[in-house]
């Protein structure tokens, strides 16, 4: 690897400056135009300039554009990126992991590091002494992955954990050996190792064609306290672990490869169920996984849905079925893993002597069964519900999302193993569920009627003063007067965020995508992490009756946080009022006016931002504010009832349509 010049400054982009200052990128571009003192670029291009980090920090501080100094972790990000491109910085992050884990003698191979790289490693060690080794390394890994997200695909942690739990549920005994033959950055190996953490003697093996990813996988496992053998080479052409027979194989293999070794491997002994066609590289990986299993071993592979149905692979699928090797096919909803618009499949395979059931039946699970197809891929994944559905089916429990399909019925000309084609809709709607839906609908309807009756009694002001509205002030003026404080949402610690039902003491996390999809699974942070983040200034946490504002024009919204505390993500703001001067409900109602947002928008792009401080508010006495605030409470309740009745009505319509389509609907 080429050594970087010791004089190269730590440089940051406009987007990085925006993150440091807690503003949008448009604001930074505006500063650059308005202020002659703004630092000059030190590199990059005209469209993507780079600026010296020390110069930017000094300028932000002098112009009072930054309230908190940049923390030591935040400084590491641009410092790392100034040291090279993907491979160079990835190798550095791996070196950080092996150094902080105390396994430096097994560090990533390659040329010695240059002066600046060695200085960076020393600086990271100093930061880790104060911030913690795991937190520091995790920050650098996340930063590197986000920077190169278009080049590197990783298995999301909830899915990796699910795959490990599936293997643990299906495997009958002790797991002595764990293998991932296409390990990437090691997410699946980590989940598998953590699932078996009560078995410290488990041997862990990984392999990846990309040496940087393999080095990162080894470093991540070392940081987590697991000894592992992770190598870099082409697994199908040069299997470094050919002698290993694993109790569990977890793998998300590369897909749609054409040059995977079809010609060179035509007579390979792994193709027990047939030579994979050139266009079916995934079935090569499936057979490699089966060949790598010990007796009674279990493999769980993440595959594109087309593998279950493509005509070219039907003979191999039939062979897997006849041998009783394929135990289950699990269809995931879109959004569970990249590419997020596609519902991927999990194949569960077993070695050893097949049971009578495995020879005659294939378990099929469709976790998207019964969902509204118009929303697939747009909402979050309820991982707790998905996990319970899958594990229940694997334990042999009857669920409406699963079926045990007779193998003989699958061995036709197509051998189509797509779960949705075989799971009947009967039983997914029953009388109790239908009555509960009608009860919810009636309750929402009554609440809506009560609120509507109250709001219908309101009318516009008439008379000579009707066309003379109150004078206006702005959020900026109110802030200068001390009537409110503007708090800006910040970047979130992705390694700490959890999803699903929150435990007691957890704090919900609000983001723009989450507010756009209110039915998605919620995110939260442990209370202790929130307390530390609030004290350290790295998290923005709301208090009771704070007014929350979405600062993006396309998603503009205003609400009062009655369930505080909440943690605010980027592009969200909290306006904390002085209740002796300004009523929060009145403020929220006024700010939410569509015309207000249009006037305060930047109009620079299709995703333009709202300049919060330019929003207008009428100047009226506190008593009148409180009266208007009570009205807005009812307006907010009216909107909530409308949403609830709409979603419940749509649920009823789907249920009735399903009953009709299966001939199970009758009148009284």
Secondary structure in CASP SS format (residue, H / E / C, confidence):
PFRMAT SS
TARGET T0000
AUTHOR 0000-0000-0000
METHOD secondary structure of the structure
MODEL  1
X C 1.00
X C 1.00
X C 1.00
X C 1.00
X C 1.00
X C 1.00
X C 1.00
X C 1.00
X C 1.00
X C 1.00
X E 1.00
X E 1.00
X C 1.00
X H 1.00
X H 1.00
X H 1.00
X H 1.00
X H 1.00
X H 1.00
X H 1.00
X H 1.00
X C 1.00
X C 1.00
X C 1.00
X H 1.00
X H 1.00
X H 1.00
X H 1.00
X H 1.00
X H 1.00
X H 1.00
X H 1.00
X H 1.00
X H 1.00
X C 1.00
X C 1.00
X C 1.00
X C 1.00
X C 1.00
X C 1.00
X C 1.00
X C 1.00
X E 1.00
X E 1.00
X C 1.00
X C 1.00
X C 1.00
X C 1.00
X E 1.00
X E 1.00
X E 1.00
X E 1.00
X H 1.00
X H 1.00
X H 1.00
X H 1.00
X H 1.00
X H 1.00
X H 1.00
X H 1.00
X H 1.00
X H 1.00
X C 1.00
X C 1.00
X C 1.00
X C 1.00
X C 1.00
X C 1.00
X C 1.00
X C 1.00
X C 1.00
X H 1.00
X H 1.00
X H 1.00
X H 1.00
X H 1.00
X H 1.00
X H 1.00
X H 1.00
X H 1.00
X H 1.00
X C 1.00
X C 1.00
X C 1.00
X C 1.00
X H 1.00
X H 1.00
X H 1.00
X H 1.00
X H 1.00
X H 1.00
X H 1.00
X H 1.00
X H 1.00
X H 1.00
X H 1.00
X H 1.00
X H 1.00
X H 1.00
X H 1.00
X C 1.00
X C 1.00
X C 1.00
X H 1.00
X H 1.00
X H 1.00
X C 1.00
X C 1.00
X C 1.00
X C 1.00
X C 1.00
X C 1.00
X C 1.00
X C 1.00
X H 1.00
X H 1.00
X H 1.00
X H 1.00
X H 1.00
X H 1.00
X H 1.00
X H 1.00
X H 1.00
X H 1.00
X H 1.00
X H 1.00
X H 1.00
X H 1.00
X H 1.00
X H 1.00
X H 1.00
X C 1.00
X H 1.00
X H 1.00
X H 1.00
X H 1.00
X H 1.00
X H 1.00
X H 1.00
X H 1.00
X H 1.00
X H 1.00
X H 1.00
X H 1.00
X H 1.00
X H 1.00
X H 1.00
X C 1.00
X C 1.00
X C 1.00
X C 1.00
X C 1.00
X C 1.00
X C 1.00
X C 1.00
X C 1.00
X H 1.00
X H 1.00
X H 1.00
X H 1.00
X H 1.00
X H 1.00
X H 1.00
X H 1.00
X H 1.00
X H 1.00
X H 1.00
X H 1.00
X H 1.00
X H 1.00
X C 1.00
X C 1.00
X C 1.00
X C 1.00
X C 1.00
X C 1.00
X E 1.00
X E 1.00
X E 1.00
X E 1.00
X C 1.00
X C 1.00
X C 1.00
X C 1.00
X C 1.00
X C 1.00
X H 1.00
X H 1.00
X H 1.00
X H 1.00
X H 1.00
X H 1.00
X H 1.00
X H 1.00
X H 1.00
X C 1.00
X C 1.00
X C 1.00
X C 1.00
X C 1.00
X C 1.00
X C 1.00
X E 1.00
X E 1.00
X E 1.00
X E 1.00
X E 1.00
X E 1.00
X C 1.00
X C 1.00
X H 1.00
X H 1.00
X H 1.00
X H 1.00
X H 1.00
X H 1.00
X H 1.00
X H 1.00
X H 1.00
X H 1.00
X H 1.00
X H 1.00
X H 1.00
X C 1.00
X C 1.00
X C 1.00
X C 1.00
X C 1.00
X E 1.00
X E 1.00
X E 1.00
X E 1.00
X C 1.00
X C 1.00
X C 1.00
X C 1.00
X C 1.00
X C 1.00
X C 1.00
X C 1.00
X C 1.00
X C 1.00
X C 1.00
X C 1.00
X C 1.00
X E 1.00
X E 1.00
X E 1.00
X E 1.00
X E 1.00
X E 1.00
X C 1.00
X C 1.00
X C 1.00
X C 1.00
X C 1.00
X C 1.00
X C 1.00
X C 1.00
X C 1.00
X C 1.00
X C 1.00
X C 1.00
X C 1.00
X C 1.00
X C 1.00
X C 1.00
X C 1.00
X C 1.00
X C 1.00
X C 1.00
X C 1.00
X C 1.00
X C 1.00
X C 1.00
X C 1.00
X C 1.00
X C 1.00
X C 1.00
X C 1.00
X H 1.00
X H 1.00
X H 1.00
X H 1.00
X H 1.00
X H 1.00
X H 1.00
X H 1.00
X H 1.00
X H 1.00
X H 1.00
X C 1.00
X E 1.00
X E 1.00
X E 1.00
X E 1.00
X E 1.00
X E 1.00
X E 1.00
X E 1.00
X E 1.00
X E 1.00
X E 1.00
X C 1.00
X H 1.00
X H 1.00
X H 1.00
X H 1.00
X C 1.00
X C 1.00
X H 1.00
X H 1.00
X H 1.00
X H 1.00
X H 1.00
X H 1.00
X H 1.00
X H 1.00
X H 1.00
X H 1.00
X H 1.00
X H 1.00
X C 1.00
X C 1.00
X C 1.00
X E 1.00
X E 1.00
X E 1.00
X E 1.00
X E 1.00
X E 1.00
X C 1.00
X C 1.00
X C 1.00
X C 1.00
X C 1.00
X C 1.00
X C 1.00
X C 1.00
X C 1.00
X C 1.00
X C 1.00
X C 1.00
X C 1.00
X E 1.00
X E 1.00
X E 1.00
X E 1.00
X E 1.00
X E 1.00
X C 1.00
X C 1.00
X C 1.00
X C 1.00
X C 1.00
X H 1.00
X H 1.00
X H 1.00
X H 1.00
X H 1.00
X E 1.00
X E 1.00
X E 1.00
X E 1.00
X E 1.00
X E 1.00
X C 1.00
X C 1.00
X C 1.00
X C 1.00
X C 1.00
X C 1.00
X H 1.00
X H 1.00
X H 1.00
X C 1.00
X C 1.00
X C 1.00
X C 1.00
X C 1.00
X C 1.00
X C 1.00
X H 1.00
X H 1.00
X H 1.00
X H 1.00
X H 1.00
X H 1.00
X H 1.00
X H 1.00
X H 1.00
X H 1.00
X H 1.00
X H 1.00
X C 1.00
X C 1.00
X C 1.00
X C 1.00
X C 1.00
X C 1.00
X C 1.00
X E 1.00
X E 1.00
X E 1.00
X E 1.00
X E 1.00
X H 1.00
X H 1.00
X H 1.00
X H 1.00
X C 1.00
X C 1.00
X C 1.00
X C 1.00
X C 1.00
X C 1.00
X C 1.00
X C 1.00
X H 1.00
X H 1.00
X H 1.00
X C 1.00
X C 1.00
X C 1.00
X C 1.00
X C 1.00
X C 1.00
X C 1.00
X C 1.00
X C 1.00
X H 1.00
X H 1.00
X H 1.00
X H 1.00
X H 1.00
X H 1.00
X H 1.00
X H 1.00
X H 1.00
X H 1.00
X H 1.00
X H 1.00
X H 1.00
X H 1.00
X H 1.00
X H 1.00
X H 1.00
X H 1.00
X H 1.00
X H 1.00
X H 1.00
X H 1.00
X H 1.00
X H 1.00
X H 1.00
X H 1.00
X C 1.00
X C 1.00
X C 1.00
X C 1.00
X C 1.00
X C 1.00
X C 1.00
X C 1.00
X C 1.00
X C 1.00
X C 1.00
X C 1.00
X C 1.00
X C 1.00
X C 1.00
X E 1.00
X E 1.00
X E 1.00
X H 1.00
X H 1.00
X H 1.00
X H 1.00
X H 1.00
X H 1.00
X C 1.00
X C 1.00
X C 1.00
X E 1.00
X E 1.00
X E 1.00
X E 1.00
X E 1.00
X C 1.00
X C 1.00
X C 1.00
X C 1.00
X C 1.00
X C 1.00
X C 1.00
X C 1.00
X C 1.00
X E 1.00
X E 1.00
X C 1.00
X C 1.00
X C 1.00
X C 1.00
X C 1.00
X C 1.00
X C 1.00
X E 1.00
X E 1.00
X E 1.00
X E 1.00
X C 1.00
X H 1.00
X H 1.00
X H 1.00
X H 1.00
X H 1.00
X C 1.00
X C 1.00
X C 1.00
X C 1.00
X C 1.00
X C 1.00
X E 1.00
X E 1.00
X E 1.00
X C 1.00
X H 1.00
X H 1.00
X H 1.00
X H 1.00
X H 1.00
X H 1.00
X H 1.00
X H 1.00
X H 1.00
X H 1.00
X C 1.00
X C 1.00
X C 1.00
X E 1.00
X E 1.00
X C 1.00
X C 1.00
X C 1.00
X C 1.00
X E 1.00
X E 1.00
X E 1.00
X E 1.00
X E 1.00
X C 1.00
X E 1.00
X H 1.00
X H 1.00
X H 1.00
X C 1.00
X E 1.00
X E 1.00
X E 1.00
X E 1.00
X E 1.00
X C 1.00
X C 1.00
X C 1.00
X C 1.00
X E 1.00
X E 1.00
X E 1.00
X C 1.00
X C 1.00
X C 1.00
X E 1.00
X E 1.00
X E 1.00
X E 1.00
X E 1.00
X E 1.00
X C 1.00
X C 1.00
X C 1.00
X C 1.00
X C 1.00
X C 1.00
X H 1.00
X H 1.00
X H 1.00
X H 1.00
X H 1.00
X H 1.00
X H 1.00
X H 1.00
X C 1.00
X C 1.00
X H 1.00
X H 1.00
X H 1.00
X H 1.00
X H 1.00
X H 1.00
X H 1.00
X E 1.00
X C 1.00
X C 1.00
X C 1.00
X C 1.00
X C 1.00
X C 1.00
X C 1.00
X E 1.00
X E 1.00
X C 1.00
X H 1.00
X H 1.00
X H 1.00
X C 1.00
X E 1.00
X E 1.00
X E 1.00
X C 1.00
X C 1.00
X C 1.00
X H 1.00
X H 1.00
X H 1.00
X H 1.00
X H 1.00
X H 1.00
X H 1.00
X H 1.00
X H 1.00
X H 1.00
X H 1.00
X H 1.00
X H 1.00
X H 1.00
X H 1.00
X H 1.00
X H 1.00
X H 1.00
X H 1.00
X H 1.00
X H 1.00
X H 1.00
X H 1.00
X H 1.00
X H 1.00
X H 1.00
X H 1.00
X H 1.00
X H 1.00
X H 1.00
X H 1.00
X H 1.00
X H 1.00
X H 1.00
X H 1.00
X H 1.00
X H 1.00
X H 1.00
X H 1.00
X H 1.00
X C 1.00
X C 1.00
X C 1.00
X C 1.00
X C 1.00
X C 1.00
X C 1.00
END
